[in-house]
Amino acid sequence: MQHEALRVAVLGPGGVGGLLAALLARAGNSVLVLAAETTARAITEHGIEVESSRFGNFLARPDAAVRLEGHVDACLITVKATQLNEALERVPADVVGDALVVPFLNGIDHVDVLRRTFPSENVAAATIRIEVARIEPGLVRHASPFAAVEISTAVARPERVERLASQLRATGLDVRVRDDETAMLWDKLVLLAPIALLTTHERANVGVVRTRRHDDAVAAISEVAATARAEGAAIDTEAVLQIFDSIPDSMESSMQRDQAAGRPLELDAIGGTVVRRAARAGVPVPVTARLVEELRQRK
Ligand SMILES: NC(=O)c1ccc[n+]([C@@H]2O[C@H](COP(=O)([O-])OP(=O)(O)OC[C@H]3O[C@@H](n4cnc5c(N)ncnc54)[C@H](OP(=O)(O)O)[C@@H]3O)[C@@H](O)[C@H]2O)c1
């Protein structure tokens, strides 16, 4: 069923946020991106240009501002974990009001941060599997064909989640609504964390990691899967290892690219959280802990 158009705010119009904002605006939704002054001005003046093999090349013209001032139906959170606290000042809880808050950050801990900031039942956890980069303010490049979103109804009311899911689906994204939030978040992290940690540690792509660090990769995947299971997510380690073996050699992680560019790493959100959660559950994760610690020292 096609739902009516929504008013959507997007906090952080970078790779993920810029693409989602542009797709939702092109599909007829009223979109407001929230960004720092220079980025907001660039998008007001020039719009968001998308270059995508899947969605085509197009220009979208969402509104842009530095702070949310009026009512929206949904607020998508698309900054990096390292930017979250500062960025949230642009979306005061009293203005966000009863809007659905949907974060697309990698990791898990941000969901609790948002549930402490906004009414808990308005926060719907989500994941996105995509490879998209912000080239400059207002220009995003989406090169690989996959673009899949999952949103959970575990806490937020299903009909509200479905309304947003329907609009996202109408843009051409693959969208799945799930009721198992914990498993949904771990499904993503169980492969992402080992790949991000190892490609960043090795300063090399997945192909090189698979050759040089195969034992560490198997160990890290097994450790993260055991931690996920301790939190109630039914993760099949063998299935994850098979996916790991089938990833193209050339794949790089965004943490690896952030390191190469000298940007802050989402190390705590992606790796630190596994180590903390494992310790809490009494699961030994020596390889993951060593990778996180060595990357922390390197910063
Ligand atoms: N990119 C991917 O392919 C991908 C895939 C799956 C998941 N993710 C996850 O999605 C999240 C976002 O990643 P990304 O790659 O889209 O990051 P990104 O391209 O760096 O975009 C982040 C955006 O947030 C903005 N921002 C930073 N601080 C802000 C603040 N205080 N107020 C408002 N806006 C602020 C940045 O603004 P400026 O433009 O002004 O710098 C930028 O537009 C991360 O957790 C990442 O792990 C990314």
PDBQT file of the ligand as one rigid body, heavy atoms in Angstrom, charges set to zero:
ROOT
HETATM    1  N1  LIG A 301      28.666   5.547   3.723  1.00  0.00    +0.000 N 
HETATM    2  C1  LIG A 301      28.264   4.287   3.713  1.00  0.00    +0.000 C 
HETATM    3  O1  LIG A 301      28.379   3.620   2.699  1.00  0.00    +0.000 OA
HETATM    4  C2  LIG A 301      27.628   3.675   4.939  1.00  0.00    +0.000 A 
HETATM    5  C3  LIG A 301      26.999   2.435   4.817  1.00  0.00    +0.000 A 
HETATM    6  C4  LIG A 301      26.337   1.886   5.918  1.00  0.00    +0.000 A 
HETATM    7  C5  LIG A 301      26.349   2.561   7.130  1.00  0.00    +0.000 A 
HETATM    8  N2  LIG A 301      27.009   3.742   7.227  1.00  0.00    +0.000 N 
HETATM    9  C6  LIG A 301      26.967   4.423   8.528  1.00  0.00    +0.000 C 
HETATM   10  O2  LIG A 301      26.166   5.575   8.399  1.00  0.00    +0.000 OA
HETATM   11  C7  LIG A 301      26.645   6.605   9.253  1.00  0.00    +0.000 C 
HETATM   12  C8  LIG A 301      26.942   7.852   8.400  1.00  0.00    +0.000 C 
HETATM   13  O3  LIG A 301      28.035   7.544   7.541  1.00  0.00    +0.000 OA
HETATM   14  P1  LIG A 301      28.341   8.380   6.224  1.00  0.00    +0.000 P 
HETATM   15  O4  LIG A 301      29.330   7.578   5.465  1.00  0.00    +0.000 OA
HETATM   16  O5  LIG A 301      27.098   8.775   5.552  1.00  0.00    +0.000 OA
HETATM   17  O6  LIG A 301      29.073   9.640   6.853  1.00  0.00    +0.000 OA
HETATM   18  P2  LIG A 301      29.470  11.010   6.131  1.00  0.00    +0.000 P 
HETATM   19  O7  LIG A 301      29.418  10.864   4.654  1.00  0.00    +0.000 OA
HETATM   20  O8  LIG A 301      30.718  11.492   6.763  1.00  0.00    +0.000 OA
HETATM   21  O9  LIG A 301      28.266  11.969   6.521  1.00  0.00    +0.000 OA
HETATM   22  C9  LIG A 301      28.091  12.487   7.790  1.00  0.00    +0.000 C 
HETATM   23  C10 LIG A 301      27.335  13.778   7.643  1.00  0.00    +0.000 C 
HETATM   24  O10 LIG A 301      27.098  14.295   8.936  1.00  0.00    +0.000 OA
HETATM   25  C11 LIG A 301      27.350  15.658   8.904  1.00  0.00    +0.000 C 
HETATM   26  N3  LIG A 301      27.674  16.182  10.224  1.00  0.00    +0.000 N 
HETATM   27  C12 LIG A 301      28.784  16.006  10.963  1.00  0.00    +0.000 A 
HETATM   28  N4  LIG A 301      28.696  16.652  12.132  1.00  0.00    +0.000 NA
HETATM   29  C13 LIG A 301      27.491  17.276  12.115  1.00  0.00    +0.000 A 
HETATM   30  C14 LIG A 301      26.810  18.130  13.014  1.00  0.00    +0.000 A 
HETATM   31  N5  LIG A 301      27.348  18.480  14.201  1.00  0.00    +0.000 N 
HETATM   32  N6  LIG A 301      25.620  18.616  12.663  1.00  0.00    +0.000 NA
HETATM   33  C15 LIG A 301      25.046  18.267  11.497  1.00  0.00    +0.000 A 
HETATM   34  N7  LIG A 301      25.635  17.464  10.575  1.00  0.00    +0.000 NA
HETATM   35  C16 LIG A 301      26.840  16.977  10.901  1.00  0.00    +0.000 A 
HETATM   36  C17 LIG A 301      28.493  15.841   7.938  1.00  0.00    +0.000 C 
HETATM   37  O11 LIG A 301      28.458  17.191   7.527  1.00  0.00    +0.000 OA
HETATM   38  P3  LIG A 301      29.464  17.885   6.498  1.00  0.00    +0.000 P 
HETATM   39  O12 LIG A 301      28.978  17.438   5.167  1.00  0.00    +0.000 OA
HETATM   40  O13 LIG A 301      29.222  19.324   6.766  1.00  0.00    +0.000 OA
HETATM   41  O14 LIG A 301      30.823  17.393   6.861  1.00  0.00    +0.000 OA
HETATM   42  C18 LIG A 301      28.105  14.847   6.869  1.00  0.00    +0.000 C 
HETATM   43  O15 LIG A 301      27.240  15.453   5.940  1.00  0.00    +0.000 OA
HETATM   44  C19 LIG A 301      27.890   6.031   9.943  1.00  0.00    +0.000 C 
HETATM   45  O16 LIG A 301      27.545   5.492  11.193  1.00  0.00    +0.000 OA
HETATM   46  C20 LIG A 301      28.327   4.917   8.995  1.00  0.00    +0.000 C 
HETATM   47  O17 LIG A 301      29.065   3.911   9.662  1.00  0.00    +0.000 OA
HETATM   48  C21 LIG A 301      27.640   4.331   6.168  1.00  0.00    +0.000 A 
ENDROOT
TORSDOF 0
